[in-house]
Amino acid sequence: MLKWLGGNVEKRPGTIIILVILVTAGFLSVLPGLAFETELSQFMPDSPTARANEKVIDYFGEEPYLQLVYVTEDNENNSVLTPQALREQYNLTVVARDIDGVLETQSLADIFNILVKYEINYNSKKVQYNENITLAEASNGRIMFWMTMLQGVMNGSVDANFTEEFGGGNSLIGSVSPEDVSLLFELFLSKDFNNETMTASSTFIIIKIDGTITRTEARTAAGSIKEAIHDVYFFEIEEKQTGENLIAYEVEQNLPRNAAVLAVGITVLTTLILYSSFKKFSYVIMPMLTLLIAIIWTFGAMVLFGKTFTIIDMAVIPLVVGLGVDYSVHVSRRYNEELRNGRSVIDSLKITIEKVGMALLLALATTVVAFLSNLSSTLPPIREFGVMCGLGIFFAFFLTITFYPSVRFILDRKKSDPLKSRKVPWVNHAMARMYNGIRKAKVAIIAVVILGSILSVVAIPSISTEFNMETFLPSDWESIKTEKELRSELSAGSYTQVYILIEDDMATTDALHAISRTMENAGDDSFVINTGSGASVGAAQSVITLIQRMVLTNSTIMDTYNFDGNGLPNAQCQDSDVRALFQYMVQNTTVTDPLAGTTVQEYFHTFVHEDEDIPYSEPGRFDAGVIRITASSQAVKEGESVKNQLKEDVKPLEEQDIEFRTTGNLVMVIQTMEALQMSQITSTALSVLFAFITLLILYRSPILSGIALIPISFTIIWVLGTMVLLDIELNILTIMVTALTVGLGIDYAIHVIERFREETKRYPRPHDAMKSTLSNTGGALIISAVTTIAGFGVLLIADIPLLQDFGAITASMMIFSLIFAVVVLPIPLAGWAVIKRKKGMGPKSTNLSTATGGPEKHLDQDVKKISDSEAGPDQPERL
């Protein structure tokens, strides 16, 4: 195939160039359809847990998207609870609710907006209600009255239901308790909240965006909310915003700029390195054009496949450039070498495509296999990233051995001397001499490698795994800083949900008792959010929470349906009683939570699902339910502990043989972190295995195939050790570095081995063959490595930590790969060849310079001088 390609470069260079231009134009036409979207949910593995989470949404409603507004004081009272501060918070919610897609807001200001509509006349003991009064128009006295009332509820001086204030009549806001009010203030206010002075330095407002709209629409709404609120002038408060959609919106706005910066940086560095190496602009412009076309083809193809790009796909650009420029450098160097040997332009190109093309083909095979090993990952973006990288590298290889040689042929075919200078590059001589030092210091080299490997192995267990937007994105983005402040200052800033999805008959006494015991177990968990008093108020909720609330306001329920004061079935209760109670709640439109305006019917359906095809009186009508546990999002770092505690929590459900599954964001993030770790192990193992099989098929020598894996094996160990040294965590990008080490690092080993096999036919002594190998291929490897390292190093100028960490570790990986390929690999490779030669198994020497008449005397003489200085012609070769 390579000979055929070489022939077509001579016969049809123009046709190849025109076809490449036409295909490129086609891919360019689809690039406007390129879309970016980066959210943590995209990286969740497809698992039973994820599917259970989807069922929670299907059964109990789509959870709204949340945007949080962090409000801090900016007044002399140092509190967000002054009347004016509350009015401004209310005005903020009014602005937010006017944005398309916003369902509602939740805040202390919203609660006070309900309360100020009521005014108590102490003379008549009557309540006056005015629907038209809002918090914005309420007087300071009216606001402070309700502030004092709520303070009294918390300290016990005021009846929690305000019945005394209303002449002993019906409760104004239903069944509440001091714990309810305390929890409300503790949730919405900063940790410095003082219930004696009723002051707090900060609060937050929840803005709920319709969960049924698309994520693109939700991101647009998030951006609109941010801009609308920023346009409002506040006197006593300051606001900052955060939320998953707002962060995604900022990513969407910043990624194109980051991509442009990376592209320019890579272009500038690669151009400088290529020009300093070849001293001719055509050897810079044409390789860069080849790489640009490869990138266009890659992104264009993925757009046609319907891919939505994520933040990690930005790393494809330096990967394609870094490896693609390797291919161009090797082609250019070998082409120049053949020209120096006196061959014609076309003969030089044909030999280059055939000889270097084979090494590149081997490198391509192992690299693509390494990238495709990511298909074993359970995380969709990582699978897609592997496919995209594999496709990009294939395009870079194909264009390097077709398009680039065709352009090179057209540019050089009419030149009398396309090379101009026949001087052997200095790096060739330096690399040949370096081999002498390697042979003399091989014991020290091996000792250093082993010592470094031992230290790395010891350090590897300390590498941590992270999976959150906070570590992926710049810490100076307002949304990221705000998220950190919320977590630090407010308890609610670190809330998340754990769901226990029950897929069984909910309307049974056994099910309710098992659910109750599960909730009690969860109340003691370390990851569950507790109130300041240490009680687990609101930590876990289910349909039992609703029943308890109803029993408090309507005691006749206990006698009618045989329930006790704790909202649980008593000894006389039958399953039919439970079904009857459930039917009653389904039909009850009484408001049970006036502050939120939620009816019994609505509240019930947030906990229990109905199969409407089954009659109310029959078992199975209420076929699913959910227990909601409020947890700390920071508990993700205690993954194993969380899993063990949840396992203990659900034992009552297991004992009753109730079908259930634990899910929710916290559980899925923990599973994703475990999937990341497993992905690294699996993809690395598969990469090494497939690389070995590929090499074994091509080399037909287990020993030589094993030798080829020596550099990457040490590189993997050293790279992981470097991650510890640089304090880089495993994340959705760095998790792939070990598999990439196989795919990218083995290229260098293959180039050395392929050239060495070729040189053993020219030089009778393996060590002379190795000197010639390092002199020619070693120089090309250094140039290509420098350009690749620079390409990855450019990621350090990105303002996204995820890309910065990836750039640092991949650049380190390429440095190690180069060192182990040109310093460590020659030791076992030459030793293996010497042993084979002594056994009479080595290839017969045929001096190609003599056989072909090519003027290779410069290099031959250089190698001979170095060889003679070490061992006379009659001395045997040493291992």
N, C-alpha and C positions, 0 to 999 in steps of 0.2 A: 504494500500500500504506500509506503514511504517513497519507494522508487517511482511509483506512478505519480505521486504528488510532485516529486522533483521534476519529472518529465513535463507535467502540465504547467509548472512554473516557467519552463523554457518555451513551450508551445503556445500557451494561452494566458499569459500574464494579464493582458488587458481584459479578457473575459472574466477572470477571477476578480479583478478589481471592480469591474462594473457590477457583477453579481453582489459583491459585498456592499457596495454603495446602495444598490436597490433594496437589499434586505435591511440595511441600516435605516433607510428612509421609511420603510414600513414600520419598523419598531419605534422610530421617532414619532410617528403619527399617533401611536397609542399611549405615549408617555403622559399626555395631559390627563389620562384617566388614573394616574398614580394617586393613591390615597393612603394617608397615614392614620393609624389609630393605635394608641398604646394605653392599655388598661390592665390592671392586675388580673382581672377575670379572664383575659385572653390566654394567660399562662397557666390557668388551672388545668390539671390533667382530666381527661375523660375517664371517669371512674364511677362506680356505684354511688359514691358519696356525692359527686357532682350531679348525677342524675336524680338523687334524692332531693338535692337542693332545688332542682328544677321542679320537682313535684310539689315542694312546699309552695313555690310560686304559683304553680297551676291550681293547687287546691285552695290556697288561702289568699291569693291575690298577688299581683306583681308588686314587689317592694319599690317604693318611690326612690328615685335618685336623691341623694342628700347633698346640699351645699351648706356649709357652716360659715356663719359670720361671727368672727371673734370681736367682741365689743369691750373696749377698755375705757376707764374714766378719763376725763379731761376737764376736771372741775376742782374747785377748792375743797370740796367735801371728800375727794378721793373715793368716790363711790358711784357705781352705776345704778344705784337704787334711789337717787334723788328724783323728785317728780319730773324735772325737765329732762333728765337722762332717760327716764322711762318713756316720756313723750317722744323723744328723738328715736328711741328704739322702735316705738310703734310706727313712726313715720317711715322708718327703714323697711318695716314689714309691709307697709302699704305699697311702697315703691316696688318691692320684690313681687308682691302678688299681682301686680299689673303686667308682669312679663309673661308672654305666651309660654305655656308649658308648666307654669308654677301652679301647684295644687293648693298649697297652704303653707303657713309658717307656724312654728311653735316656739314660744319664748315666754319669759315672765311678763313681757309687755302685752302679749296676747291674752294672758290670764287676767292681768289688771284691766285690760280693755273690756272684759266681760264683767268684772266685779264693779267697776265704776258706774255701770248702767243701773246699779241698785243703790238706793239711798234709804236709810232707815230714819223714820220719824219716831223719835223716842216718846213723844207725847201721846201719839195715837197707837204706838207699837205696830205701825204698818210699814210695809215696804213700798217705796215708790220706784217704779221701773220705767226707764226712758231708753228705748231702743236707739234713739238718734244720738245719744251722747257717746262719744268715743274718748279714748284716753288722750287724744290730741287736744280736746276741748275741756277735759275735766280739770277742776280747780286743784290747787295744791292740797287744800284741806281734804277734798274728797279722796285723793290718791293716798294721802297720809293716813286717813281713817282706815282704809283697807290694809295698809301696811301694818298698822298697829293691831288690827284684828288678826292678821295672819301670824304676827309675832306672838300674840296672846295664845293662839292655838298651839304653837310650838312649845311655849313654856307652861301650858296647861291652865292658864288663867281665863281662857275663853273656851266655851263649848265648841268642839270641833265642827259641829253641824250648825252653829250659830242659831240654834232654836231659841235660846234665851233672849237674844237680841231681837228676834222676830216674834216675841210674845208667846213663846212656847209652841208656835205653829210648826208647819212642815219645814224640814230642812231646806235651805236655799240651794246648796250645791250637792245634795245627795249625801251618800255615806263617805265621809272622810275621817281621817284620824290624825293625831299629831305626827305620827310616823309618815303619813302620806305627804303632809305639808313640808315636813323636814326634808324628806327625800326630794321633793320638788325643788326646794331651794338649793340643796346640795348638788343636785344634778345640773342646774342651770347657772350656778354661781361658782366663782373661783374658790380655791381652798382656803383663802383668808376671810371667807364670809363670817361675820360676827352677828349672831342672832340677838345679841343684847343691844347693839347700836344699829342693827339692820344696815350694815355697810358691806360692800364687797368691791374689789378693784376691777373685776371683769365678769363678763357673762358671755353667753353665746346664743345665737338665734339659728334655728334649724329652718332651712328653706327646702320644701319638698317639691321635687320636679316629677312630673308624670312618668311613672315607670313603664308605661306602655308605648311611649314614643321611642324612636330609634336612638341609638347612642350618638349618632351624628347630630340629631336634633337636640338631644340633651346637652351636648357640648356647646352647641350654639346658644341654648338657653342659659347655660352657665356663664358664658362670656357676656351675654346681654345683662344678666343680673349684676355681674361685677361692674360693668361700665355704668349701669343705671345708678347703683348705690354710690359709686365713686363721685358721681355728679351732684350728690346731695351734700349741702353744707351743714355740718353739725357744730354745736357750741360746746356741749358737755361730754360728748363721747367721741371716740375714734374707732374706726372699724377696719378689719382686714378679713379676707375670705379664703376659704380652702374647700376642698372636696374633690372626690375622684374625677368628676367630669370637668371641674375647673382646671385641675392638674393636667388632664388629658388635653384640654383646650390650649393650655400654655405649651404643652409638648408639640401639639400640632402647629402652633405658631412659630416655635423655635427650631423644629427639625429641619425645615428647608434652609434656614440660615446656617445651621451647624453643618449640613451636608455641603453647602457651598464653601464654607471655610475649610472643611476637610479636603474637598476636591482641589481647591486652590493651593492649600498647603502641600498636599501630596504631589501636585503637578510641579510646583516650584522646586521642592527638594529632589524629586526624581530627575527633573531636567538638569539641575546643577550636577548631580552625581553622574548622570550619563554623559554629560558634556566633558566633565573632568576626566572621564575614563576613555572616551573615544575621540574627543577634540574635533568632532564634526557634527554640525547641526542636524544633518540627515539621520544620524544615529541616535538623535534625541527626539526629533519631531515624529519620525515614522513609528518608533516603538510606542510613544505616547499616544499617537493617533490610533494605533492598534488596540491599546488598552481602553481608550475612550469608546471605541466601537464595541469592544467586548462588554463594557459596562452598560452601554445602551441596549445591546442585545439581551443582556441578563435581566435588566429591569423591565424592558419591553415584553420579554417572554413571560415574566411573572405577572405583569398586568393582564396579558392575554389569558393566563391561567386563573384570573380572578382573585389574585392575592391582595389582601390589605396589608400594607407594610407597617411594621412596628419599629420601636426605637432600636432594637438589636440589629435590624437589617441595614442600618447605617454602616455597620462593620464590614458589610460585603464589599464596599468600595475599596478600602485599604487591602482587604484580602485578595481581591482580583488584581489590583494594581501590584501588590507585593509579589504575588506569584507570577503574574503575567509578565512583569518586568524581568523576573528571573529567566523566563523562557526567551525573551528578546535578547537579554545579555548573553546567554549561552549561544544562541544562534549567531549573534553579531561577532562574538569572540572567535567561534570556530570558523566562520566565514572569513574573517581577517587572517586567521592562522593559515587557512588553505591558500589565500591570496599571497601571503608571504612565501608560501612554498612554491610559488610560480604557476599555480593553476589558473585557468580562465575563470571569468565571473560565473558562468553557468555551471562549470564543473565544481567550483567551490560551493555554490549553492546546493547542487545535487548531493555532494558529500556531506554537507552540513545537515541537510534535511534527513539524509539516511542515517548518519552516525548520531548526531545530537538529537534528531527526531526520535530515535529509538529510546534514548535515555529520557527524553521528555515524555514519551508515551508511557514508559514504565512509571515515571513520577506521576503522570496524570492518573494512571490506573489506581495507584495506591492513595493518591490524594482524594480522588473522587470517592473511593471506597470509604475513606476515613470520614469524609463529610456525610456520606449517605448512612453511615453508622448511626447518625442522629435520628434516623427513622425509627430506631428502637425506643426513642424517648416517648413518654406519655404526654409530653407537653407540645401542643400543636405548633407554636411559633418556633420551637427549636427544631422540630421536624422540617418545617418549611425553610428555616435558615439553612439547614444542611443541604436541602435540595437546591436552593438558590446558589449557595457557594459552589456546589458541584457543577451546576450548569454554567456558572460564571467562569470557572477554571477551564471547563471544556471549551467554551467559546474562546478564551484567551489562548489555549493551546492550538485550536484549529486555525485561528487567524494568524498566529505566529508562524506556522509552517506553510501557510498558503498566501494570505494577503501580504504580510511583511516581505517574504522573499520575492513575491511578484513585483512589489514596488521597488525593492532593492535591485532587482534585475533590470527594470526599466531605467532606473537612475544610473546604473553603473555599466550597462552593456556597451555603450559607445565610448567609455573613457579608456584612454590608453593605459592609465595606471590608477585604478580606482582606490588603491590603498595609499599611494603617495609615499608613506614611510614604511620601510620594512624592518624597522628596529623592533626587536623583541621587547615587549613591555617589561619594565623593571620588576613588576610584581611577579612575573614568571620566574626570574632568577631568585628573587627573595623566597618564593615558595619552595623552589627546588632546594635551596640551602637550608630552609627551615626543617626539611626532613632529616638532615644530619642531626640537628638538635633533638628532634623527636626520638631518633634511634638511641642517642646517647642518654637521654633523660627519661626513657620509657618507664623505668621502675618508679621514678619520682612522679611521673604523670599518672601512672596507674594508682599510686598511693593517694595522690591528691583527689582523684576522681572517687575512689572508694570512701575516703574520709568525708568528702562533701556529701556523698550519697547517704552515708550513715547518719550524718547530722540532719539531713533533709528528712529521712525516714522518721527520725525521732520527733521532728517538729510537725510533721504532717497532721497528726491527730488534733492539733490545736487550731486548724483551719475551721472557721465557722461558716455557716450557710445563712444568707440573708435573702429575704424575698419581700420587699416593700418598696413603694415608690420613693420613700424618703431617702433610701440609699442609692436609688437609681438616678435621681435628678439633682440639679444644683441646689446647694443649701441656701443660696442667697435669693432664690425665687420666693416671692411673697407667699405663694400658696404653701410652699414647703416649710418656710419659717413659721407661718401661722399654724400649720398642723403640729409642729413641734411645741409651740407655745400653748396650744390647746391641751396637748397631752400633759404638759408640765403644770399648767395653772388650774385646769379644770378636770375633775374626775371624769366627766362625760366625754372629754376629749379623747379618751382611749377606749371607748365602748365599742363592742362588736356583738354579734349574735351567734349563739350555738342553738341549733334546732335538733330536737329529737322527734323525728317523723314516725308516727305510729300508723301502720297500715293494717288495721284490725278493727273489730267492732268496738267502738268507743262507748256505746251505751250499755255497759255492764258494770256491775258493782266491782268485780275483780279488776277491770281496767282502771276505774277511778281510784281505787285504793293503791294499785301499782303506780299510777301516775303521781299520786300524792307522796308516796314514799320516795319516788325518784326525785321529786322536787325538793324534798327534805334533804336527801343526800347531796344534791347540788348546792344547797345553801352553805355547806361547809367547805366547798372546794376553794382552793387558793386562787384560782383564776377568775372566780366569780366576783363581780363588783358588789361591794357592801356599802352600807351607809356609814357615816362617821361613828355611829354608836356600836358598830360591829355586827348589827343584825343584818340578816340577808333580805331586807325588805325589797321586794320587786326583783330579786335576783332571778327567780324562775316563775314563769306564768303559764297557765294552761286554762282549760275550761273550768277547772276547780277554782281558779281565781275569780271568775265571773260568778260562780255559784256562791262562793263566800260573800261576795259583795251583795248579792241578791238576798241571801239569808239575813244579813244585817239590816236591810231596809224592809224586809217582808218576812217576818218570822213564821207566817202561816205555811210557807214553803216546806218547813221542816215536817209539819204534821201531814201536809197533803201528799208529799212524795217520800216520806220516811228518810229524811236527811238530818244530820246532827248540826250543831252550831259551827262546826269547822267546815261545813259545806261538803261533807262526805256521807255516803250511804250508811244508815245505821243497821242494826242486826235484823230489823224487819224488812228492810228495803229489798225489792226484787229488781231484776233486770228490766221488767216492764215499767217499774216506777221511774227508772233512769230514762228510759225512752220517752215516757210521758213528760218528764221535766225538760228534756231536750226539745220536745215538740213545743212545749210552752215557751221556751226561750226563743225558738225560731220565730214564733208569732208575736213576740213581745217587742213593741216599738217604743217602749219607755226609754227615756234618756238615762243611761246609767253613769255616764261620765260627762257632766255638763261642761266642764272646762274644755273638753275636746269635742263635745257635741255628739258623742257616740251612743247609739241605742243598744239595748240588750241584744237585739237581732244581729246588728252589725258586729258587735263585740264577739258574739257566739261564733260567727263565721270566720273570725280570725284564728279560732282554735279548733274548730270541728268542721269536717267536710261531709256533705250529704250526697248519697247516691239517690237521685230523685226517682229512679225507676223502681225503688223498693218502698212499700208503704211504711208510714211512720210506726205502725204497730208491730212490724216485722223486724227481727234481728238483721243487722247489716245495713240499715238505712244510713247510719252515721259511721261510715266506713274508714275514716281516717282522722287523725288529730295531730296536734303538734304541741310540744313543750318548748317554750322559748326561754333560753337562759342568757342573761345579760353578763357578758364577760369582758375582761380587759384585753384589748388588742395587743398589748405588750406581752401577753401570755404565750404568744407564738414562739418566743424564745425558750419556753419550757415545754416544748412539744411532747416529749415522752411522758412528762408528768401529767400534762393535760389529758393525754390519751388514757393513762392509767386511772386517773380520777373519774373520767367519764365512764370507763369500763365498770368501775365500782358503782357509779350512780345508777346505771340502768339494770342492775341485777334484779330489782323487783319486777321489771318487765320480762326479763328472761325467765324468772321463776313461774310466771303465769303464761309462758309460751306466747307472748304477744309479739307480733311482727313489728319490728322497728328498725330504724337506721339513724345514726347520729350524723349530722351534717351542719352546714352553716359556714360562714366565711372563715372563722378561726380554724375550724377543722380542715377546711380545704386548703388553707395556706400552709398548715402543718404538713398535710399530705403532699403539697407541691414542693416543699423544701426536701421532704424525703425522696420525692420523685427526681429532684435535681441531683441529689447525691447518687441515687441509683442510676440515673441517666449517665453520669460521669463514669461510673464503674462499667456499665454495659457498653457504652459507646467506645470507651478506651479498649476494653477487652475485644470487642468486635473489630475495631480498627487494627489492632495488633494481629489478630487471627487472620483477617482477610489480607492484610499486607504480607504476612508470612506465606499464606497460600499463593498469592499472586507471584511473589518472588520465587517460590518453590516451583511453580509451573514454568516460569521463564528461565530460571537458572538451573533447574533440575539438580540442585545441590542443597540439602538441608543445612549443611555447615555454612555455605556462602549466604544462604537466606538468613540464617541465624546471625551471622556476622553483620549483615546489613541492618539488623534490628538493634545492635548494641548501642549506637549513638542515640537513637530515639528513646531507648529504655532509660539510659542515664538522664537524658534531657527531661523526661517526664518527672523523674524523681527530683531533679534540681529545680524544675519550674515550680513544683508544689512547695519545695522548701523556700523558694524566693517569694512565693505568696505570703508565707508566714513572715519573712523578713520585711516585706513591704506593707504588711498588714492589709492585704487584699483578701476579701471574702469570696466565697463561692456564690455566684449569682447566675442569672439566666444566660450571661455571656461567658464569664470566666469558667463556668462549669464545663464548657466545651474545649478548654485549652489543652487538656491531655489528649483528646481525640485529634485536635488540630496539630498537636505535636507530631503525631504519627503521620498525618496527612501532609503537613508542610515540611517537617524536619527530615523525613525519609528521602525527600527529593535530593538533598545534599549527599546523602550516603549513596544513592543510586547513581548520581553523576560521577562520584569518585570511583565506584565499583565498575561502571560501564567503561570509563576511560582507562581504568587499570587493566581490565580484560583486553582492551584494544592495545594498550602499550606492551603487555606481556608478549604480544606477537612481534613486536619491534625490538625489544631489548631482552637478551637472554637471561639477565639477572633480575629477579622480582623487585629488588630494591632500586635498581635503575629505572624499572618500569614505574615504580611508585613515585620516584623523583620527577619523572616526566609527567605523570598524572597530576601531581600537585602543581607543577610548573604551569600546565595548561589549564586544566579544569579548576585547580585551586584558585587561580587568579580570577577566573570567571565567577567562582562561588563567592569570593570576597566582594566583588562588585555587586553581584546580585543580592548578596546578604545585606550589604550596606543600604541598597535601595529599598529592600523589603523592610529592614529595621526602621528606616526613615519613614516608610509608608505607615507602619503601625505606630511609630513614634508620634506621627502627626495627630493621632487620636488624643494625645495629651493636651492639645490646645483646645479640644472641644470643651464646652462648659457643662458637659453631662458626665458626672462621676462614673457612671456605668461604662461609658466609652473610654474614659481616662484609664480606669483600672484594666480594661481589656487591652488597651494600647500598651500599657506598661508591661503587662505579663506576656503578651505575644511578642513584643520586641525582645524581652528577656529570653523567651523561648527560641527565637531565631538566632540570637547570639550563642546560646548553648548548642543549638543544632549545628551551627557552623564550626564551633570549636571542637565538638566531639567528632564531626565528620572529617576535619582536616588535621586534627591533632591525635585523637584517640583511635579512630577507625583504621588509619594506616598501620598501626601496630599489629592487630590481629590479622588484617587483610594481607599484609606482606608476609607475615609469619606463615599463614595458611598456604600462600603461593610457594614459599620456600620449601615447605614440607611436601607439597605436591610435586615440586620439581625434583626433589631428592628421590621421591618414589617413582619418578619417570612419568608422572601423570600430567605435567604441565604442558602448555601449548608449545609447539615448535616455533623458534624465533625466525622471523623473516623481516629483515631490515627494510622497512617500507621506503625509506629515503633512497636506498640503493636500487630497489626493485622498480620504483616508479621514476627515478631520475630527478625527483623533487629536491630542491635545495633546502634540506632540513639540517644542514651541517651546523648552523648556529646553535640550535637547541641540543643536537647530539653532542657537539663539542662541549657545550656547557655542562651537560649531564655527565659526560665522560670525565671532565676535570674534577667535578665534585666527587665522582665515584672513585677515581684514582687517588684522591687525597685521603680517602678512608680505607680502601682496600686495594691491593694490587690486583692485576688481572688474573693471577694464578691463585689468589686466596679464596677460600670458600666463603659463601654468604653466611652471615650470622642472622639468627632469628631476632 
